[in-house]
Amino acid sequence: NPEVTAPGTVVPTVAARSTDTIKISWKKVKGATGYQVYRYDTKLKKYKQLKKTTKTTITDTKLTPGTSYAYKVRAYTVNGTKTIVGKVSKSVKAVTRPKTPQIVSVKKKGTNKADIKIRTVKNVKGYRLYEYMSATKKYKLIGKIEGKTYYKYNSKTKKFTRDTKSKVAVTTKKSAIQVTIRTANVNLKQYRRYRYKVRAYVIYGGKTVFSGYSNVKILNR
C-alpha cells in the first residue's frame, strides 16, 4: 500500500449558539476520514474528547446558559487497521447565551419615578432596560444594571453613566434573585401608559452576548 500522510489541520469556527447549545463547524480537510472533537474540562483542567464524527459540524448540547466553553478539533485518516491523526487545531471559544430574565412588576413611585422589579438569571454581567417611546413608537435603551448599580444611557454620546439618584435593591428568595430599580428617567406626567422590557448580557472576548428580550410590562398612571 502507498504511504498515507497525516491529514491537514482543522480550522474550527463558532457557527451558532443558544442558551444551552454551541455549534462548531469547519471546512472539510483533504484526505480526512473523520474528526475528533475535544472540549476543555474545567474540573480536569485539560481537553477531553467529546465526539468523533465524519461530518464537518458538531452541536454541543445540554450546556449551562451564560457560560464559556473551549473546543479543539483534529482530523484523522484510517488506513487499514491504522489511524493516522493530524495536528490538533487551535482552540475556538464561545459563550452560551444567558437565559431570558422576566419583569415581575412595574409600579409608579412618586410623580416621576417607576419601580421595576426583575426576576434575574444566573451567570450574567448585567441587564439592559428598554422603555417604549410613544413619539417614535419604538423601544429605546434607557439604562443598565450591574450588581447593585444603575447606569443611565445617553443615546447621543452612546455612553452609560452611573445614576446616583436611582437605587438598586437585591433580595433573595429561594434560588431566584429579584432586582428593584427606582429610575428617574421617565416622565410620568405626559403619558398614561409606560412599557418596559429587559434583557440580560455577558461580556466575552470583548463582545456583548445578549439573552432574548423579556416579557413587556405596562405601567398605567
C-alpha positions as CSV (number, residue, x, y, z in Angstrom):
1,N,0.0,0.0,0.0
2,P,1.2,3.5,-0.7
3,E,2.2,5.6,2.3
4,V,-0.6,7.7,3.7
5,T,0.2,11.1,5.1
6,A,-1.4,12.7,8.0
7,P,-4.4,15.0,7.2
8,G,-4.1,18.7,7.5
9,T,-5.0,20.9,10.4
10,V,-8.7,21.8,11.0
11,V,-9.7,25.5,11.5
12,P,-12.9,25.4,13.6
13,T,-15.3,28.4,14.0
14,V,-18.4,29.1,16.1
15,A,-21.4,28.7,13.8
16,A,-24.2,29.3,16.2
17,R,-25.2,29.3,19.9
18,S,-28.2,29.3,22.1
19,T,-28.7,29.2,25.9
20,D,-27.7,25.6,26.1
21,T,-26.0,24.7,22.8
22,I,-22.9,25.7,20.8
23,K,-22.4,24.7,17.2
24,I,-18.9,24.3,15.8
25,S,-18.1,23.9,12.1
26,W,-15.1,23.7,9.9
27,K,-14.1,23.1,6.2
28,K,-13.5,19.6,5.0
29,V,-9.9,18.5,5.3
30,K,-8.5,16.7,2.2
31,G,-7.8,13.0,2.9
32,A,-9.6,13.0,6.3
33,T,-11.8,10.0,7.2
34,G,-13.3,11.8,10.2
35,Y,-12.7,14.3,13.0
36,Q,-12.1,14.1,16.8
37,V,-13.7,17.0,18.7
38,Y,-12.4,17.9,22.1
39,R,-13.9,20.2,24.8
40,Y,-12.0,21.7,27.7
41,D,-12.9,20.2,31.0
42,T,-12.6,22.8,33.8
43,K,-12.5,20.2,36.5
44,L,-9.8,18.1,34.9
45,K,-8.1,21.2,33.5
46,K,-7.5,19.5,30.2
47,Y,-9.2,18.9,26.9
48,K,-11.3,15.7,26.8
49,Q,-12.7,14.1,23.6
50,L,-16.3,15.0,23.1
51,K,-17.1,13.1,20.0
52,K,-15.8,11.5,16.8
53,T,-17.7,12.5,13.6
54,T,-17.4,12.2,9.8
55,K,-19.3,15.5,9.4
56,T,-17.8,19.0,9.4
57,T,-20.0,20.3,12.1
58,I,-21.0,19.4,15.7
59,T,-23.6,20.8,18.1
60,D,-22.7,20.5,21.8
61,T,-25.9,20.2,23.8
62,K,-27.1,20.4,27.5
63,L,-24.8,23.3,28.3
64,T,-25.1,25.9,31.0
65,P,-26.5,29.4,30.0
66,G,-24.1,32.3,30.1
67,T,-21.0,30.0,30.4
68,S,-17.9,29.9,28.2
69,Y,-16.6,26.7,26.5
70,A,-13.4,25.9,24.5
71,Y,-13.0,23.4,21.7
72,K,-10.3,21.8,19.6
73,V,-10.7,19.6,16.5
74,R,-8.3,17.1,14.9
75,A,-8.7,15.3,11.6
76,Y,-7.7,11.7,11.2
77,T,-7.3,9.2,8.4
78,V,-7.9,5.4,8.6
79,N,-5.6,3.2,6.6
80,G,-6.5,-0.4,7.1
81,T,-6.2,-1.0,10.8
82,K,-4.0,2.1,11.3
83,T,-5.3,5.5,12.3
84,I,-3.2,8.5,11.3
85,V,-4.0,11.7,13.1
86,G,-3.3,15.3,12.1
87,K,-2.3,18.2,14.3
88,V,-4.8,19.4,16.9
89,S,-6.4,22.7,15.9
90,K,-6.1,25.9,17.8
91,S,-8.8,26.4,20.4
92,V,-12.1,28.1,19.5
93,K,-14.0,29.6,22.3
94,A,-17.6,30.6,22.7
95,V,-20.1,31.5,25.4
96,T,-23.7,30.3,25.6
97,R,-26.5,33.0,25.6
98,P,-27.9,33.9,29.0
99,K,-31.4,32.8,30.0
100,T,-34.1,35.5,29.4
101,P,-34.9,37.5,32.5
102,Q,-38.5,38.5,33.3
103,I,-40.1,41.7,34.6
104,V,-42.2,40.8,37.6
105,S,-43.9,44.1,38.1
106,V,-43.8,47.9,37.3
107,K,-45.2,50.3,39.8
108,K,-45.4,54.1,40.0
109,K,-43.0,55.7,42.5
110,G,-43.9,59.3,43.3
111,T,-44.6,61.7,40.5
112,N,-41.7,60.9,38.2
113,K,-40.3,57.5,39.1
114,A,-41.0,53.9,38.5
115,D,-40.3,50.7,40.4
116,I,-39.3,47.9,38.1
117,K,-38.8,44.5,39.6
118,I,-36.9,41.9,37.6
119,R,-36.5,38.2,38.2
120,T,-32.9,37.7,37.4
121,V,-30.9,34.8,35.9
122,K,-27.6,33.3,36.7
123,N,-24.2,33.8,35.0
124,V,-24.7,37.3,33.7
125,K,-22.8,40.5,33.8
126,G,-25.9,42.7,34.0
127,Y,-29.2,43.7,32.5
128,R,-30.2,46.4,29.9
129,L,-33.5,48.2,30.4
130,Y,-35.7,49.5,27.5
131,E,-38.6,51.8,27.5
132,Y,-41.3,52.2,24.8
133,M,-41.2,55.7,23.4
134,S,-44.7,57.0,22.4
135,A,-43.2,59.6,20.0
136,T,-41.2,57.1,17.9
137,K,-43.3,54.0,18.7
138,K,-40.1,52.1,19.3
139,Y,-38.3,50.8,22.4
140,K,-35.3,52.8,23.5
141,L,-32.3,51.7,25.6
142,I,-32.5,53.8,28.8
143,G,-30.0,52.2,31.2
144,K,-28.3,49.1,32.6
145,I,-28.0,47.3,35.9
146,E,-24.7,45.8,37.0
147,G,-24.6,44.4,40.6
148,K,-26.2,47.0,42.8
149,T,-25.6,49.9,40.5
150,Y,-27.8,51.5,37.9
151,Y,-26.3,53.3,34.9
152,K,-28.4,55.6,32.7
153,Y,-27.8,55.6,28.9
154,N,-27.2,58.7,26.8
155,S,-28.3,58.0,23.3
156,K,-26.4,61.0,21.9
157,T,-22.9,60.0,23.3
158,K,-23.8,56.3,23.4
159,K,-22.3,56.0,26.8
160,F,-23.5,54.8,30.2
161,T,-23.0,56.9,33.4
162,R,-23.7,56.0,36.9
163,D,-27.0,57.3,38.2
164,T,-26.7,58.1,41.9
165,K,-30.3,59.1,42.2
166,S,-31.5,55.6,41.2
167,K,-31.4,52.7,43.7
168,V,-31.0,49.0,43.1
169,A,-32.2,46.6,45.9
170,V,-31.2,43.0,45.6
171,T,-33.3,40.4,47.5
172,T,-33.0,36.6,47.6
173,K,-36.0,34.3,47.6
174,K,-35.4,30.6,47.1
175,S,-33.0,30.3,44.1
176,A,-34.3,33.5,42.4
177,I,-32.9,37.0,42.8
178,Q,-35.1,40.0,42.3
179,V,-33.7,43.4,41.5
180,T,-35.8,46.5,42.1
181,I,-34.9,49.6,40.1
182,R,-36.1,53.1,41.0
183,T,-35.4,55.1,37.9
184,A,-36.0,58.8,37.4
185,N,-35.6,58.5,33.6
186,V,-39.3,58.6,32.9
187,N,-41.7,61.4,32.9
188,L,-45.0,60.1,34.3
189,K,-46.9,63.3,33.8
190,Q,-47.1,63.3,30.0
191,Y,-48.4,59.8,29.0
192,R,-50.8,57.4,30.6
193,R,-49.0,54.1,29.8
194,Y,-45.4,53.1,30.0
195,R,-44.0,49.9,28.6
196,Y,-40.7,48.3,29.7
197,K,-38.6,45.2,28.7
198,V,-35.2,43.9,29.7
199,R,-32.5,41.6,28.5
200,A,-29.5,40.1,30.2
201,Y,-26.0,40.0,28.9
202,V,-22.5,38.6,29.4
203,I,-19.2,40.0,28.2
204,Y,-16.9,37.6,26.5
205,G,-13.8,38.2,24.3
206,G,-14.6,41.9,24.3
207,K,-18.1,41.3,22.9
208,T,-21.5,41.5,24.4
209,V,-23.7,38.4,24.2
210,F,-27.4,39.1,24.9
211,S,-30.3,36.9,26.0
212,G,-33.7,37.3,24.4
213,Y,-36.0,40.1,25.4
214,S,-38.2,39.7,28.4
215,N,-41.9,40.0,28.5
216,V,-43.3,43.5,28.3
217,K,-44.7,45.1,31.5
218,I,-47.0,48.1,31.4
219,L,-47.3,50.9,34.0
220,N,-50.7,52.7,33.9
221,R,-50.9,56.1,35.5
